[in-house]
Amino acid sequence: MDEIEESLGNGEQIILFQNRRGFAPLLECLTCGHTPQCSNCDVTLTYHQYKNQLRCHYCGFHTALPESCAACGSPELDTKGFGTEQIEEEIKKLFPKAKVGRMDLDTTRGKHAYEKIITSFEQHELDIRWEHKC
């Protein structure tokens, strides 16, 4: 945090890397501990806040964010872990004057989207770039 603040104060740019897309790697029931799994791949579904859904990063399966646990019916659901969406949100709160851009599969699906983000950073239109890196 101190190094980011110092770099921004010096007019420098920052690139941060995170290897998890989405808002949170999993959704968990606080009552029974159940975590929704992909019906095709049997892996934990990732919560994507911008679309309010759970997604499988292997096969593309997606479903709306449930209001209650599929196993026990409890409405006590919570996200666990940090993904690129959540970290971008936190960085914007911590450094409200900084211009932040996120670059992951979700933000670069459109034609030339990848190049636009890179160009924005090269032209100093962004102070902090958040990037998903496998």
N, C-alpha and C positions, 0 to 999 in steps of 0.2 A: 504494500500500500504506500509506504513511504517513497519507494523508488518510482512508482507511477506518479505520485504527486510531484516529486522532484523533476521528473522528466517532462511532465506537462508544464511545470513552472518554467522550464528552460526552453519551451517551444518545441520539444522533441515529440516524436510519435511513438506509439506503443503497439506491438502486436502480441496478443495473448493466444495461447493454444489450449484447446480442451478436446479430449477424444470422445466426448459423449454429445450426440445431437439431442434435440428436444429440450424440454423444460426439466424433466427428472427421469432417471432411468427406470423407475418403477413406482407403482401405486400400491399401497399396502393397507389392508383393513386393520385398524387399531384394535378391533375386538378379537378377531380370530387369526390374524396374520396372513390371510389369503392375499396372493398377488395375481392379478389377471395374466394369463398366458395366451400366446397365439394358438389358435385352434389348428393351424396348419403346421407350425414349426415347433411348438411346445417350448418357446422361449418367452421370457418376460416381456410384456408390452411396455413401450416407452410413452410417457405422457408428453404430448405436444400442446402447449397452452394456446398458441396462436390459432389452432383449429379446434381446440377443446376436445381432443380425442386421444385415444391410445393407439399406437402404431407399432407394427412389427418392422424392424429394420432389415429383416432377411427376405420376406416374401411380399411386403407391402400391405398386408392385411391391416385394416383399421376399423375402429368402432368408436362410437360416442363415449365420452367420459361417463361412467356409471354414477348414479346418485347414491347407490347402496352396494354393499358387498354381494357378489354373486353366490358366495358360499353360505353366509349366515344372515344376510339382509341388513346388517348394520350400516347406518349412514356415516359411521366414523372412518373415513378414508383419508389417507395422507400420502403425500409424495415423499420419496426418499432419494437422496443424492442430488447432484447438480448436473444439468446439461447446459448447452450453449445458450438456450433461450433464457434460462434463469440467471446465468452469470451475466449476460448482457443487461438484463433488468437491474441487477445489483450494481453493476459498474455505472449505469446511468444514474442511479440513486446516490452512489458514493461520490461521483464526479459529474454533477449536473451541468457544468459548463462545457464539458468535453463532448465533442462530436464522435459518436460511437457507431461502428458498423459491424454487423455480424456476417461472417461468410461460412456457410455450411450448405449441405445439399438442399435444405429448405429455402435458402435465400438465393440460390444460384440455378434454379430450374429453368428460368426464362432464357431466351436467346441473348447472348452477350452479357448476361448478368454477372458472371465471374469477372469479365474484363472491366465492367463498370465499377465494381467494388475496388479492384486493383487500381484503376485509374483515379478514382476518388482519393485513395490513399496516397498515390504518387503525387497528386496535385494538392496535397495537404488540405483536402476537404474533410478528412477524418483525422481525429487525434488518436483514437484507439480502435484497432480492428481486432475483432474476436473471431478466431478461426477454428473450425473443427478439423482436427488432424488425427488420422488413424495411426 
